[in-house]
Amino acid sequence: MHRIIRENQENYSLQGMISPSFQNGGTSNVYIDGREIAPGKTFSVNVPGIVLQNTIQVIFENDPNKTNRLHLHFVQLEVKQ
C-alpha cells in the first residue's frame, strides 16, 4: 500500500502495517521519530513479519518555500472471509 504525508503528524498511526518504509520525495527535510531524513533519502521500520500497533512522529522542516512530500509504503494483511 502507499500513502503520502504532507503535514506534521505528532502521532501518525502505524497500526496494522508491516515493514513501513518512508521516502522523502519533497524538498524539505523531515524528522521521523527524531531522525533527520533529507530529500531523496529513506527511513524504514525494519521488523519483518510483525504487525505494528504503535505511532510515530513525523515533523517537516518549517520552510514555506520547500515542498512537504513523504511517501509511505507498507504491507498490510487482508483477512478474507
URSUL-V602590 format. One record per backbone hydrogen bond with DSSP energy under -0.5 kcal/mol. CO is the residue of the C=O (numbers start at 1). NH is the residue of the N-H. E is the energy in kcal/mol with one decimal. If there is no record, write none. Layout:
co:CO nh:NH e:E
co:CO nh:NH e:E
//
This chain:
co:1 nh:74 e:-1.7
co:3 nh:72 e:-2.9
co:5 nh:70 e:-2.5
co:9 nh:12 e:-0.6
co:9 nh:58 e:-2.9
co:12 nh:56 e:-1.9
co:14 nh:17 e:-2.3
co:16 nh:77 e:-0.5
co:17 nh:52 e:-3.0
co:18 nh:75 e:-2.2
co:20 nh:45 e:-2.9
co:21 nh:73 e:-2.7
co:22 nh:43 e:-2.5
co:23 nh:25 e:-1.0
co:23 nh:71 e:-3.0
co:24 nh:40 e:-3.3
co:29 nh:61 e:-2.7
co:30 nh:32 e:-0.6
co:30 nh:37 e:-3.2
co:31 nh:33 e:-0.6
co:31 nh:59 e:-2.5
co:32 nh:35 e:-2.0
co:35 nh:32 e:-2.4
co:36 nh:38 e:-0.6
co:37 nh:30 e:-2.0
co:38 nh:41 e:-2.2
co:41 nh:24 e:-2.7
co:43 nh:22 e:-3.5
co:44 nh:46 e:-0.9
co:45 nh:47 e:-1.4
co:47 nh:50 e:-1.9
co:49 nh:51 e:-0.5
co:50 nh:52 e:-0.6
co:52 nh:16 e:-2.9
co:54 nh:14 e:-2.8
co:56 nh:12 e:-2.6
co:57 nh:33 e:-2.6
co:58 nh:9 e:-3.3
co:59 nh:31 e:-3.7
co:61 nh:63 e:-1.6
co:63 nh:66 e:-2.0
co:67 nh:27 e:-1.6
co:67 nh:28 e:-1.7
co:67 nh:69 e:-0.6
co:69 nh:25 e:-2.3
co:69 nh:26 e:-0.7
co:69 nh:71 e:-0.6
co:70 nh:5 e:-2.8
co:71 nh:23 e:-2.6
co:72 nh:3 e:-2.2
co:73 nh:21 e:-2.8
co:75 nh:18 e:-2.3
co:78 nh:80 e:-0.7
//
